[in-house]
Amino acid sequence: MTDAPATLTATPPPDPEPPQPASDWLVVLDCDGVLVDTEPLSIAVDVAVLADLGVPMTAQEVTDVFVGRTHDYWVSVVEGRLGAALPEGWEDDYQHLYEATYRDHLRAVDGIVEALDDITLPTCVASSGGHDKIAFTLGLTGLWARFEGRVFSASEVAHGKPAPDLFLHAARSLGHKPARCVVVEDSASGVQAALRAGMTPIAYAGGVTPRAKLERPGVTVIDDMRDLPREIARITAC
């Protein structure tokens, strides 16, 4: 009579490692003013909407106060100037103005398509806009397919730009360290957010924000999006 075989206890396999990015560098792109040329269009509509709401502002004032900031910030400033809360559903009277303007006039930022074709590193979008707006504007310009599944909105974090929350959230979600991220921005608040996140900003001065407001230590400023791949390659070669 032979002894019964000992019961074998299988060693459980180790937990799978999280997927590693193809490169440890990540290029984080703002949407408005970097990918799509919404800023001049939005500012023009903002001026009309603000006047109708009883908060008249010039185009330059709108640029200085709101570019690069979230919709919630826009509302907070308007309500602060009014000294009262905006009525419930107020946006329903104005949303169609923005959408119609985008449908009729929106274009991709000059040179960005060529730049994206030449960028070989992983990319994502991190925008102060809401997901619906991002999808709408990228869809109109044919850019949505380039970023689908890698789009992050300030609506996902506690604090929008100039806080670093959004950029840190994007990097963490895609498995990249902040120090290995290049951020492409067109606003002073976006550049500030990138610096606070410990990332390397490239600022595009071909939009509505003057170069002087983008220049600061640690920031590369470009005037033509076609120069973006070269500057990314220079930074990431270090």
Backbone as CSV, one residue per row, in Angstrom:
resi,resn,N_x,N_y,N_z,CA_x,CA_y,CA_z,C_x,C_y,C_z
1,MET,0.860,-1.174,0.000,0.000,0.000,0.000,0.891,1.216,0.000
2,THR,0.631,2.074,-0.909,1.455,3.280,-1.024,0.804,4.418,-0.282
3,ASP,1.658,5.344,0.154,1.126,6.533,0.814,0.352,7.384,-0.189
4,ALA,-0.670,8.022,0.302,-1.420,8.935,-0.563,-0.543,10.129,-0.896
5,PRO,-0.637,10.615,-2.117,0.185,11.770,-2.495,-0.176,12.983,-1.653
6,ALA,0.825,13.743,-1.288,0.577,14.967,-0.536,-0.206,15.949,-1.399
7,THR,-1.088,16.685,-0.746,-1.869,17.706,-1.468,-0.942,18.842,-1.848
8,LEU,-0.974,19.182,-3.124,-0.131,20.267,-3.610,-0.900,21.581,-3.535
9,THR,-0.308,22.579,-2.921,-0.919,23.915,-2.860,-0.212,24.807,-3.861
10,ALA,-0.963,25.232,-4.845,-0.357,26.071,-5.882,-0.036,27.456,-5.325
11,THR,1.114,27.967,-5.679,1.484,29.320,-5.281,0.760,30.309,-6.179
12,PRO,-0.028,31.199,-5.597,-0.779,32.128,-6.454,0.169,33.015,-7.248
13,PRO,-0.189,33.275,-8.483,0.680,34.135,-9.296,0.721,35.539,-8.714
14,PRO,1.817,36.230,-8.899,1.902,37.605,-8.387,0.913,38.510,-9.122
15,ASP,0.508,39.576,-8.455,-0.379,40.543,-9.117,0.310,41.070,-10.359
16,PRO,-0.444,41.209,-11.439,0.183,41.717,-12.666,0.688,43.137,-12.473
17,GLU,1.811,43.411,-13.087,2.352,44.761,-13.036,1.453,45.684,-13.842
18,PRO,1.269,46.935,-13.385,0.485,47.873,-14.195,1.167,48.082,-15.527
19,PRO,0.387,48.326,-16.580,0.998,48.530,-17.894,1.966,49.705,-17.865
20,GLN,3.116,49.509,-18.462,4.118,50.561,-18.489,3.959,51.382,-19.766
21,PRO,4.087,52.697,-19.643,3.977,53.528,-20.840,5.096,53.225,-21.823
22,ALA,4.818,53.472,-23.093,5.816,53.198,-24.134,7.064,54.049,-23.942
23,SER,6.905,55.216,-23.360,8.033,56.090,-23.050,7.798,56.662,-21.663
24,ASP,8.882,56.951,-20.933,8.665,57.539,-19.619,8.360,59.028,-19.711
25,TRP,8.452,59.609,-20.905,8.069,61.000,-21.135,6.621,61.080,-21.606
26,LEU,5.935,62.117,-21.195,4.558,62.371,-21.615,4.432,63.824,-22.042
27,VAL,3.745,64.048,-23.154,3.451,65.401,-23.618,1.998,65.701,-23.290
28,VAL,1.780,66.689,-22.436,0.448,67.075,-21.983,0.056,68.363,-22.699
29,LEU,-1.026,68.310,-23.460,-1.435,69.468,-24.248,-2.728,70.068,-23.716
30,ASP,-2.715,71.384,-23.513,-3.954,72.097,-23.279,-4.797,71.989,-24.553
31,CYS,-6.091,72.264,-24.431,-6.962,72.168,-25.599,-7.194,73.538,-26.241
32,ASP,-7.911,74.419,-25.538,-8.249,75.734,-26.091,-7.000,76.587,-26.259
33,GLY,-6.752,77.004,-27.495,-5.602,77.849,-27.780,-4.343,77.097,-28.110
34,VAL,-4.324,75.781,-27.841,-3.172,74.944,-28.181,-3.527,73.992,-29.313
35,LEU,-4.650,73.318,-29.182,-5.115,72.405,-30.226,-6.159,73.057,-31.123
36,VAL,-7.103,73.743,-30.512,-8.189,74.375,-31.275,-8.205,75.868,-30.988
37,ASP,-8.485,76.654,-32.022,-8.391,78.108,-31.915,-9.702,78.701,-31.401
38,THR,-10.121,78.253,-30.227,-11.380,78.705,-29.648,-11.286,80.077,-29.002
39,GLU,-10.108,80.462,-28.532,-10.012,81.639,-27.674,-10.594,82.912,-28.286
40,PRO,-10.206,83.327,-29.499,-10.787,84.558,-30.051,-12.306,84.460,-30.211
41,LEU,-12.792,83.270,-30.564,-14.228,83.082,-30.737,-14.951,83.167,-29.400
42,SER,-14.420,82.476,-28.393,-15.032,82.482,-27.064,-15.036,83.878,-26.462
43,ILE,-13.948,84.599,-26.641,-13.848,85.941,-26.071,-14.918,86.853,-26.677
44,ALA,-15.107,86.774,-27.991,-16.112,87.615,-28.646,-17.516,87.307,-28.121
45,VAL,-17.814,86.030,-27.949,-19.131,85.661,-27.416,-19.230,86.054,-25.948
46,ASP,-18.161,85.859,-25.205,-18.151,86.248,-23.786,-18.509,87.724,-23.612
47,VAL,-17.932,88.577,-24.449,-18.193,90.014,-24.350,-19.688,90.292,-24.493
48,ALA,-20.323,89.643,-25.469,-21.759,89.842,-25.682,-22.578,89.278,-24.527
49,VAL,-22.205,88.077,-24.048,-22.943,87.436,-22.958,-22.808,88.244,-21.668
50,LEU,-21.602,88.681,-21.371,-21.371,89.444,-20.149,-22.146,90.756,-20.157
51,ALA,-22.186,91.417,-21.304,-22.955,92.659,-21.408,-24.434,92.391,-21.152
52,ASP,-24.936,91.288,-21.685,-26.345,90.946,-21.489,-26.641,90.601,-20.031
53,LEU,-25.648,90.040,-19.345,-25.817,89.684,-17.940,-25.658,90.890,-17.008
54,GLY,-25.192,92.003,-17.572,-25.001,93.194,-16.755,-23.616,93.332,-16.183
55,VAL,-22.651,92.634,-16.802,-21.246,92.719,-16.368,-20.396,93.053,-17.591
56,PRO,-20.473,94.288,-18.089,-19.721,94.623,-19.306,-18.218,94.533,-19.095
57,MET,-17.541,93.881,-20.030,-16.091,93.768,-20.017,-15.593,93.867,-21.446
58,THR,-14.424,94.457,-21.618,-13.817,94.512,-22.945,-13.197,93.164,-23.288
59,ALA,-12.869,92.990,-24.557,-12.219,91.758,-24.986,-10.891,91.556,-24.259
60,GLN,-10.147,92.650,-24.033,-8.869,92.530,-23.331,-9.080,92.133,-21.880
61,GLU,-10.111,92.677,-21.254,-10.406,92.299,-19.870,-10.789,90.828,-19.776
62,VAL,-11.599,90.368,-20.707,-11.980,88.958,-20.729,-10.742,88.081,-20.893
63,THR,-9.851,88.485,-21.778,-8.610,87.731,-21.985,-7.789,87.667,-20.706
64,ASP,-7.609,88.817,-20.073,-6.766,88.879,-18.879,-7.353,88.093,-17.710
65,VAL,-8.671,88.089,-17.585,-9.312,87.499,-16.402,-9.632,86.024,-16.587
66,PHE,-10.052,85.631,-17.798,-10.660,84.307,-17.941,-9.863,83.283,-18.745
67,VAL,-8.973,83.710,-19.618,-8.288,82.731,-20.473,-7.480,81.753,-19.627
68,GLY,-7.708,80.479,-19.860,-7.008,79.428,-19.137,-7.685,78.994,-17.861
69,ARG,-8.786,79.658,-17.484,-9.462,79.332,-16.243,-10.716,78.493,-16.511
70,THR,-11.271,77.923,-15.449,-12.421,77.032,-15.578,-13.724,77.811,-15.707
71,HIS,-14.762,77.089,-16.131,-16.100,77.689,-16.213,-16.577,78.113,-14.824
72,ASP,-16.288,77.313,-13.811,-16.694,77.667,-12.445,-16.048,78.983,-12.011
73,TYR,-14.811,79.191,-12.406,-14.141,80.447,-12.080,-14.842,81.602,-12.790
74,TRP,-15.187,81.409,-14.051,-15.920,82.421,-14.837,-17.187,82.816,-14.092
75,VAL,-17.944,81.825,-13.655,-19.201,82.094,-12.947,-18.935,82.830,-11.636
76,SER,-17.894,82.422,-10.907,-17.611,83.055,-9.619,-17.265,84.530,-9.788
77,VAL,-16.515,84.859,-10.840,-16.159,86.260,-11.083,-17.403,87.063,-11.448
78,VAL,-18.222,86.509,-12.329,-19.434,87.218,-12.754,-20.366,87.440,-11.566
79,GLU,-20.566,86.421,-10.773,-21.454,86.565,-9.620,-20.875,87.551,-8.600
80,GLY,-19.551,87.559,-8.473,-18.927,88.517,-7.574,-19.161,89.947,-8.022
81,ARG,-19.086,90.176,-9.320,-19.300,91.529,-9.839,-20.773,91.924,-9.792
82,LEU,-21.640,90.960,-9.969,-23.080,91.237,-9.871,-23.518,91.425,-8.426
83,GLY,-22.802,90.768,-7.523,-23.218,90.787,-6.135,-24.407,89.894,-5.873
84,ALA,-24.616,88.932,-6.767,-25.751,88.010,-6.630,-25.479,86.775,-7.471
85,ALA,-26.159,85.684,-7.126,-26.004,84.447,-7.892,-26.750,84.553,-9.218
86,LEU,-26.184,83.949,-10.241,-26.884,83.883,-11.524,-28.106,82.972,-11.373
87,PRO,-29.181,83.269,-12.074,-30.392,82.452,-11.925,-30.184,81.036,-12.448
88,GLU,-30.902,80.102,-11.879,-30.816,78.713,-12.316,-31.179,78.606,-13.796
89,GLY,-30.359,77.856,-14.533,-30.622,77.647,-15.956,-30.206,78.792,-16.856
90,TRP,-29.451,79.743,-16.324,-29.082,80.907,-17.123,-28.283,80.542,-18.370
91,GLU,-27.492,79.473,-18.276,-26.646,79.085,-19.406,-27.451,78.665,-20.633
92,ASP,-28.666,78.178,-20.415,-29.486,77.702,-21.533,-29.744,78.799,-22.559
93,ASP,-29.709,80.058,-22.118,-29.979,81.172,-23.033,-28.776,81.524,-23.901
94,TYR,-27.602,80.995,-23.553,-26.383,81.440,-24.229,-25.551,80.326,-24.859
95,GLN,-25.727,79.086,-24.419,-24.864,78.007,-24.885,-24.878,77.885,-26.404
96,HIS,-26.052,78.103,-27.009,-26.155,77.949,-28.463,-25.288,78.964,-29.207
97,LEU,-25.004,80.116,-28.572,-24.170,81.133,-29.223,-22.737,80.624,-29.394
98,TYR,-22.231,79.990,-28.363,-20.879,79.430,-28.437,-20.828,78.297,-29.461
99,GLU,-21.798,77.400,-29.388,-21.795,76.244,-30.288,-21.912,76.673,-31.746
100,ALA,-22.782,77.635,-32.023,-22.952,78.099,-33.412,-21.678,78.772,-33.912
101,THR,-21.046,79.544,-33.053,-19.798,80.216,-33.444,-18.704,79.199,-33.732
102,TYR,-18.599,78.179,-32.890,-17.607,77.132,-33.134,-17.900,76.382,-34.433
103,ARG,-19.145,76.040,-34.633,-19.499,75.293,-35.855,-19.140,76.081,-37.116
104,ASP,-19.339,77.384,-37.080,-19.130,78.208,-38.269,-17.673,78.606,-38.477
105,HIS,-16.912,78.723,-37.383,-15.597,79.358,-37.523,-14.420,78.594,-36.928
106,LEU,-14.664,77.587,-36.127,-13.553,76.959,-35.405,-12.602,76.225,-36.335
107,ARG,-11.315,76.404,-36.068,-10.264,75.709,-36.804,-9.236,75.175,-35.799
108,ALA,-8.473,74.187,-36.246,-7.321,73.764,-35.444,-6.303,74.896,-35.423
109,VAL,-5.558,74.998,-34.341,-4.500,76.009,-34.250,-3.514,75.804,-35.404
110,ASP,-3.119,76.891,-36.010,-2.227,76.826,-37.157,-0.947,76.063,-36.819
111,GLY,-0.647,75.039,-37.589,0.580,74.275,-37.430,0.487,73.108,-36.469
112,ILE,-0.622,72.979,-35.715,-0.675,71.916,-34.706,-0.798,70.532,-35.330
113,VAL,-1.487,70.403,-36.451,-1.624,69.089,-37.083,-0.252,68.577,-37.522
114,GLU,0.521,69.455,-38.147,1.871,69.063,-38.556,2.721,68.700,-37.339
115,ALA,2.567,69.467,-36.258,3.334,69.189,-35.045,2.968,67.831,-34.466
116,LEU,1.679,67.545,-34.376,1.232,66.265,-33.821,1.723,65.100,-34.673
117,ASP,1.785,65.298,-35.971,2.279,64.238,-36.855,3.743,63.903,-36.570
118,ASP,4.490,64.883,-36.065,5.923,64.692,-35.845,6.280,64.331,-34.408
119,ILE,5.318,64.415,-33.485,5.593,64.074,-32.092,5.448,62.567,-31.909
120,THR,6.487,61.908,-31.470,6.483,60.447,-31.332,6.233,59.989,-29.895
121,LEU,6.300,60.903,-28.932,6.083,60.542,-27.535,4.587,60.412,-27.233
122,PRO,4.225,59.717,-26.157,2.820,59.645,-25.750,2.275,61.046,-25.458
123,THR,1.020,61.255,-25.792,0.387,62.553,-25.589,-0.948,62.388,-24.880
124,CYS,-1.402,63.472,-24.281,-2.753,63.518,-23.734,-3.218,64.964,-23.725
125,VAL,-4.496,65.157,-23.434,-5.079,66.492,-23.329,-5.464,66.738,-21.881
126,ALA,-5.151,67.927,-21.365,-5.560,68.330,-20.016,-6.074,69.763,-20.115
127,SER,-7.384,69.926,-20.023,-8.016,71.203,-20.326,-8.868,71.718,-19.177
128,SER,-8.962,73.034,-19.083,-9.871,73.649,-18.122,-11.322,73.484,-18.539
129,GLY,-11.562,73.169,-19.798,-12.924,72.975,-20.290,-13.532,71.673,-19.808
130,GLY,-14.852,71.587,-19.881,-15.536,70.355,-19.534,-15.392,69.318,-20.628
131,HIS,-15.699,68.067,-20.305,-15.537,66.987,-21.281,-16.406,67.191,-22.518
132,ASP,-17.614,67.688,-22.345,-18.499,67.894,-23.500,-17.899,68.906,-24.460
133,LYS,-17.383,69.993,-23.913,-16.781,71.014,-24.777,-15.536,70.484,-25.472
134,ILE,-14.699,69.771,-24.734,-13.475,69.230,-25.338,-13.820,68.306,-26.500
135,ALA,-14.762,67.392,-26.264,-15.153,66.448,-27.315,-15.756,67.183,-28.510
136,PHE,-16.550,68.211,-28.230,-17.210,68.966,-29.298,-16.186,69.684,-30.165
137,THR,-15.259,70.411,-29.545,-14.309,71.201,-30.323,-13.253,70.333,-31.014
138,LEU,-12.788,69.301,-30.330,-11.836,68.402,-30.994,-12.511,67.640,-32.120
139,GLY,-13.783,67.308,-31.935,-14.525,66.618,-32.982,-14.713,67.498,-34.207
140,LEU,-15.048,68.761,-34.002,-15.248,69.678,-35.125,-13.985,69.841,-35.963
141,THR,-12.834,69.769,-35.318,-11.564,70.010,-36.011,-10.855,68.728,-36.434
142,GLY,-11.488,67.581,-36.206,-10.906,66.314,-36.634,-9.776,65.808,-35.760
143,LEU,-9.657,66.341,-34.539,-8.550,65.956,-33.663,-8.938,64.950,-32.588
144,TRP,-10.223,64.683,-32.429,-10.664,63.835,-31.319,-10.018,62.451,-31.353
145,ALA,-9.940,61.845,-32.524,-9.419,60.475,-32.624,-7.967,60.369,-32.172
146,ARG,-7.242,61.469,-32.217,-5.830,61.439,-31.800,-5.681,61.313,-30.278
147,PHE,-6.731,61.655,-29.526,-6.604,61.719,-28.066,-7.676,60.932,-27.318
148,GLU,-8.591,60.309,-28.013,-9.690,59.619,-27.345,-9.148,58.623,-26.318
149,GLY,-9.704,58.690,-25.107,-9.239,57.838,-24.020,-8.109,58.429,-23.216
150,ARG,-7.586,59.580,-23.657,-6.477,60.233,-22.950,-6.793,61.728,-22.793
151,VAL,-8.023,62.008,-22.397,-8.491,63.385,-22.246,-8.886,63.625,-20.795
152,PHE,-8.346,64.689,-20.211,-8.590,65.002,-18.810,-9.135,66.427,-18.695
153,SER,-10.123,66.590,-17.825,-10.785,67.876,-17.643,-10.616,68.359,-16.217
154,ALA,-10.607,69.676,-16.047,-10.529,70.249,-14.705,-11.729,69.860,-13.851
155,SER,-12.805,69.390,-14.487,-13.970,68.937,-13.724,-13.660,67.697,-12.889
156,GLU,-12.520,67.055,-13.155,-12.148,65.829,-12.444,-11.320,66.099,-11.185
157,VAL,-10.912,67.343,-10.977,-10.034,67.644,-9.843,-10.632,68.754,-8.988
158,ALA,-10.050,68.914,-7.802,-10.597,69.891,-6.856,-10.326,71.327,-7.277
159,HIS,-9.171,71.564,-7.872,-8.778,72.932,-8.193,-8.267,72.999,-9.630
160,GLY,-8.768,73.953,-10.380,-8.308,74.151,-11.745,-7.031,74.972,-11.797
161,LYS,-6.531,75.187,-12.985,-5.343,76.013,-13.183,-5.609,77.407,-12.594
162,PRO,-4.623,78.024,-11.944,-3.186,77.728,-11.932,-2.732,76.689,-10.906
163,ALA,-3.650,76.024,-10.228,-3.252,74.910,-9.355,-2.721,73.766,-10.215
164,PRO,-1.847,72.928,-9.683,-1.241,71.853,-10.467,-2.104,70.595,-10.575
165,ASP,-3.261,70.580,-9.923,-4.048,69.353,-9.762,-4.310,68.611,-11.068
166,LEU,-4.739,69.343,-12.089,-5.127,68.691,-13.347,-3.943,68.002,-14.010
167,PHE,-2.813,68.665,-14.088,-1.645,68.068,-14.730,-1.129,66.872,-13.931
168,LEU,-1.151,66.970,-12.625,-0.719,65.841,-11.806,-1.678,64.661,-11.968
169,HIS,-2.947,64.940,-12.068,-3.958,63.887,-12.273,-3.728,63.178,-13.607
170,ALA,-3.466,63.943,-14.653,-3.227,63.344,-15.967,-1.987,62.460,-15.956
171,ALA,-0.904,62.969,-15.379,0.339,62.193,-15.329,0.158,60.917,-14.525
172,ARG,-0.466,61.036,-13.371,-0.678,59.868,-12.510,-1.556,58.832,-13.204
173,SER,-2.586,59.277,-13.883,-3.506,58.357,-14.552,-2.824,57.557,-15.647
174,LEU,-1.829,58.156,-16.286,-1.151,57.496,-17.406,0.192,56.894,-17.007
175,GLY,0.524,56.954,-15.705,1.721,56.283,-15.216,3.022,57.000,-15.479
176,HIS,2.984,58.341,-15.473,4.194,59.120,-15.732,4.549,59.981,-14.524
177,LYS,5.821,60.190,-14.314,6.289,61.058,-13.248,6.219,62.515,-13.716
178,PRO,5.844,63.430,-12.829,5.757,64.842,-13.218,7.033,65.379,-13.854
179,ALA,8.178,64.970,-13.346,9.445,65.481,-13.871,9.710,65.023,-15.296
180,ARG,8.940,64.047,-15.774,9.109,63.534,-17.136,7.913,63.920,-18.000
181,CYS,7.329,65.076,-17.693,6.191,65.568,-18.473,6.520,66.935,-19.065
182,VAL,6.194,67.095,-20.318,6.254,68.390,-20.995,4.818,68.870,-21.173
183,VAL,4.552,70.091,-20.758,3.208,70.651,-20.860,3.206,71.754,-21.914
184,VAL,2.257,71.690,-22.837,2.127,72.714,-23.869,0.917,73.574,-23.516
185,GLU,1.164,74.850,-23.274,0.136,75.763,-22.798,0.155,77.071,-23.588
186,ASP,-0.933,77.825,-23.481,-0.990,79.137,-24.128,-1.440,80.228,-23.168
187,SER,-1.616,79.896,-21.895,-2.086,80.887,-20.928,-1.117,80.986,-19.762
188,ALA,-1.114,82.147,-19.117,-0.245,82.338,-17.966,-0.626,81.409,-16.822
189,SER,-1.929,81.186,-16.629,-2.364,80.290,-15.551,-1.962,78.851,-15.837
190,GLY,-1.974,78.448,-17.103,-1.558,77.101,-17.461,-0.068,76.891,-17.270
191,VAL,0.722,77.886,-17.642,2.168,77.808,-17.434,2.479,77.722,-15.943
192,GLN,1.785,78.522,-15.161,1.997,78.492,-13.715,1.640,77.124,-13.130
193,ALA,0.543,76.536,-13.606,0.135,75.216,-13.133,1.189,74.162,-13.461
194,ALA,1.755,74.229,-14.655,2.777,73.266,-15.055,4.014,73.386,-14.176
195,LEU,4.438,74.616,-13.906,5.607,74.821,-13.053,5.336,74.310,-11.641
196,ARG,4.149,74.563,-11.138,3.797,74.093,-9.791,3.752,72.567,-9.731
197,ALA,3.442,71.939,-10.864,3.383,70.485,-10.912,4.763,69.858,-11.045
198,GLY,5.795,70.665,-11.222,7.139,70.132,-11.414,7.374,69.628,-12.819
199,MET,6.606,70.152,-13.772,6.723,69.750,-15.172,7.412,70.847,-15.971
200,THR,7.757,70.537,-17.216,8.465,71.483,-18.068,7.492,72.110,-19.060
201,PRO,7.224,73.414,-18.953,6.257,74.033,-19.856,6.880,74.535,-21.160
202,ILE,6.121,74.364,-22.226,6.368,75.055,-23.486,5.148,75.943,-23.715
203,ALA,5.363,77.240,-23.833,4.260,78.183,-23.969,4.142,78.647,-25.415
204,TYR,2.937,78.598,-25.936,2.661,79.044,-27.299,2.194,80.494,-27.264
205,ALA,2.977,81.378,-27.883,2.683,82.803,-27.863,1.993,83.275,-29.138
206,GLY,1.467,82.339,-29.917,0.792,82.724,-31.148,-0.694,82.941,-30.973
207,GLY,-1.163,82.901,-29.719,-2.587,83.071,-29.463,-2.908,84.431,-28.887
208,VAL,-3.829,84.463,-27.907,-4.311,85.742,-27.386,-3.487,86.257,-26.210
209,THR,-2.667,85.409,-25.598,-1.857,85.846,-24.459,-0.509,86.354,-24.949
210,PRO,-0.150,87.582,-24.617,1.124,88.136,-25.091,2.323,87.334,-24.581
211,ARG,3.364,87.312,-25.375,4.589,86.590,-25.018,5.113,87.029,-23.653
212,ALA,5.029,88.337,-23.350,5.585,88.844,-22.097,4.926,88.207,-20.880
213,LYS,3.672,87.787,-21.001,2.974,87.170,-19.871,3.276,85.678,-19.750
214,LEU,3.943,85.128,-20.744,4.290,83.708,-20.741,5.748,83.472,-20.376
215,GLU,6.566,84.479,-20.588,8.002,84.320,-20.350,8.302,84.336,-18.859
216,ARG,9.027,83.337,-18.419,9.515,83.263,-17.035,10.576,82.174,-16.988
217,PRO,11.390,82.130,-15.954,12.442,81.105,-15.885,11.865,79.697,-15.981
218,GLY,12.524,78.864,-16.765,12.101,77.477,-16.916,11.050,77.240,-17.971
219,VAL,10.662,78.289,-18.709,9.607,78.169,-19.719,10.191,78.436,-21.097
220,THR,9.952,77.527,-22.033,10.308,77.729,-23.429,9.116,78.339,-24.142
221,VAL,9.308,79.436,-24.842,8.216,80.106,-25.543,8.419,79.955,-27.048
222,ILE,7.365,79.552,-27.738,7.418,79.422,-29.195,6.308,80.278,-29.808
223,ASP,6.526,80.711,-31.035,5.540,81.515,-31.753,4.855,80.737,-32.869
224,ASP,5.401,79.577,-33.210,4.881,78.764,-34.307,4.789,77.318,-33.822
225,MET,3.615,76.722,-33.925,3.434,75.347,-33.468,4.300,74.354,-34.230
226,ARG,4.744,74.720,-35.397,5.612,73.815,-36.162,6.969,73.638,-35.496
227,ASP,7.279,74.538,-34.554,8.536,74.414,-33.806,8.388,73.496,-32.597
228,LEU,7.164,73.078,-32.290,6.931,72.300,-31.073,7.687,70.972,-31.039
229,PRO,7.658,70.147,-32.094,8.382,68.864,-32.021,9.870,69.037,-31.741
230,ARG,10.478,70.051,-32.329,11.909,70.277,-32.101,12.182,70.629,-30.638
231,GLU,11.342,71.468,-30.053,11.557,71.859,-28.661,11.294,70.697,-27.709
232,ILE,10.305,69.886,-28.013,10.041,68.683,-27.192,11.235,67.745,-27.259
233,ALA,11.770,67.552,-28.463,12.918,66.658,-28.623,14.128,67.193,-27.848
234,ARG,14.318,68.497,-27.851,15.454,69.092,-27.120,15.303,68.857,-25.612
235,ILE,14.096,69.083,-25.102,13.862,68.940,-23.658,13.990,67.475,-23.227
236,THR,13.412,66.585,-23.985,13.388,65.182,-23.579,14.701,64.452,-23.843
237,ALA,15.595,65.078,-24.561,16.920,64.480,-24.789,17.834,64.654,-23.591
238,CYS,17.439,65.527,-22.663,18.299,65.818,-21.500,18.291,64.640,-20.533
